[in-house]
Amino acid sequence: MYSEQVLRPKTVKLLKQIMLPWIDEGVIASLEAKNIISNLNYLIKHNEIIPSIVPKLLTQQETADMLNIGLSNFKYLEKNGEFPFKRKTIGGSVRYSNISVIEYLMAADDDTEDQPEDQEPECK
């Protein structure tokens, strides 16, 4: 299996550990480190880096659809501060950056990959 992979998961974990002191010192920004690790994890799964994403603003419904939850559930969770992405008000409409939503989803994927196999992901 490893002969077909460009990168092994063990290598990504090692790189993540190596970057921690640099993140703490401010040499590498936290968001930058997350981007690097996300690209490396994507590379493991797909043998290519994450494709470029054109930035755009999403409606609440589009954001809820990306998160695979209902609109009312999204509004409830967003009101309770469950999501790190910020809202942008344009006129009377609320919009969210698709890049922020995608980064949130990728970070959630990274969190579940780091857990031991016998442990279920935490639910809030």
N, C-alpha and C positions, 0 to 999 in steps of 0.2 A: 504494500500500500504506500509506504513512504517513498518508494522510487518514483511514483507519479506526482507526488506533492512537491511544490516549489519550496515550501516552508513547513517546518514541523511546529505543532502547538507548543512543545517544550521550549523551542527557540524563542517564540513570542513571549512566553512567561519569563524567560531569562532577560530578554530585552526590556520588558516592563519593569523588572526589578532593578536593572541597571539604570533606567531613567529616573527612578524615584528620587535619588539625591539631587539630580539636576533640576527636577521639578521643585523640590523643597528650596533650592538655592535661587530659583527664578531664571535659571539658564534656559529651561524649556517651559513654556506656558502649559498649564494644566489642559486647556482645550487642545493645544497643539499635540500633547502627548496622547490624549484620547483619540485624536484623528489618526495619529501614527499607528496606535494599537488596533483601532478599527480597521484600517487598511490592511494591516498584517493579518488579522483574523479573517478578513474577507479573502485575502490572498490564499490562506490555508484552504478555505472551503471551495474557492472558485478558480484557483490558479491564475488570477488576475487581480489588479487593484480595483478599488471602488470606482465606478464610472463617474465622470463629472456630473454635477447636478446644477441645473439652471435655477437660480433663486427665484422664488415667487411667493406671493402671499396667499394663504389658504383661508377659506371660510371656516366657521366652526364645524359645519357638517363635513367638509372635506378633511379637516383635521381628525374628527371623530372616526371617519371612514379609514384613514391611514392607521389609526390606533386600533381599529377593528372593535370599536365600542359604539353604543348608541349615543345620539346627540344629547339626550337628557343626562345620561351617565357622565359624558364628557363635561358638560356644564357643571355638574355637581362636583366632580373631581377637580376641575380647574378652579372653581370657587374656593375649594378647600386647600389650594396650593400644592396639589399633587404633581404638577408638571413644572419643569424648570423653564420652559419657553414662555416668553412674555407676549402679552397681547399688544397689538397695535390698532388703535382706533382711527378709522378713516371715515369722517362724517359720522354717521350713526352706526357704522358697521365695525365689527371686530374681526381682525385678521391675525394670522400666525405665520411665521417664516417656515417654509417647507424644510429648509436646511436644519433649523432647530428641532423640528419634529423628527426628522430622519436621524439626527445625532442622538436624540433621546431614545429612539428605537434601537439604534446600534449599541448604545451604552447598556440598554436593558438586555440585549443579546449577550454582551460581554459579561455582565453580572451573572447570568445563568450558566455560562460556560465555565466560570471560575469555581462553581460550587461542586462539592463532591457528588459523585453519581448517586449515592444512597440518600442524599438530602434534597428535599423538594425546595423550589424557590419560595421565598417568603411572599405572602399576599398581604396587602394593606387593607 
